[in-house]
Amino acid sequence: MHSARGRSHAKIILIGEHSVVYGKPAIALPLSEVTTRVRISSVPSPIQMIRSRYFEGAIRQMPHTMYGLQHLISLILNEHHALDAQFELTIKSDLPAERGMGSSAATAVALIRALYNYFGWKLSHTELLQLANVSEIDMHGTPSGLDAATAASTNPIWMVKDRELTPIPIKMDGCLLICDSGIKGRTSEAVASVRTRLKNAPHETNQVLDKLSELTLAAKEQLAKNEICGLGKTFDKAQEQLRSLGVSTQKLDHLIHASRTLGSLGSKLTGGGRGGCFICLMPDQITAKKAGAQLKKLGVPQTWVQPLALRAKEEVN
Ligand code: PMV
């Protein structure tokens, strides 16, 4: 039996959510500890099967909610004249869906890598991102490309919409504690509410967006210079701005406040908000794990710890 694997990981937005929609920069961080794995194996019968947490069965019978992946698979096979190949795909993921962790992009990246490894085709980084964005467009309409770029990178990504999407250096001790608030993120609703706010109160809202942009620039410097306390303060200030934009919730505010009493150097929501995840900058893994355990008692269903110091070498594609 012939088989191959592909792998990728989650992303979170470190800082710059919402202001990035209006042309300001954002920084996203790959979470190498939170992975999606795809295994592809040959099968004796003439079928193409998929096994995932949402669906098990023939690829051509995948539900509409998985259309992006189905489209991606047939596009790749068609391009390489391999539509008749017989195989079974198994997707395993530690990423929760709809929590702003880039689950769909991570699946696409792992799947593309698995397929190309299995058939022995060459894959450049540019091709990988282009292909991943095919399913992201199917799933999200007009993705910024940030999720796919971060799912395929081992370094943080600096992004300015339609202009820049580049890895940036990071030299930082400590780690991030990522906490699920237990409520699905409502990114499109939050983005729409900021747009309305901008229309109704342009001056005040633009001031907030400018402030978020300044904080993102400060975070870039702090990440490169190991200024962990400074970065913590930047996170707290960003959370204040996001709160004033109306994208936080009482539950997020409460949990974020609690995290600060548990050793966090700075905490903020991440992604669209109105639910989803929040991140806490922790001085070390022990403090992070202890705080995570306490936050679970306060209603956080799941936490992850991501070291910031060690970044592996960039993957080939
Ligand atoms: O919730 P996520 O991880 O999809 O991030 C949304 C980020 C926003 O800036 C709020 C929207 C966007 O499209 O950039």
Boltz pocket constraint, residues with backbone or C-beta under 6 A from the ligand:
constraints:
  - pocket:
      binder: B
      contacts: [[A, 13], [A, 16], [A, 17], [A, 18], [A, 19], [A, 20], [A, 21], [A, 99], [A, 100], [A, 101], [A, 102], [A, 144], [A, 185], [A, 187], [A, 191], [A, 270], [A, 271], [A, 272], [A, 273], [A, 276]]
      max_distance: 6.0
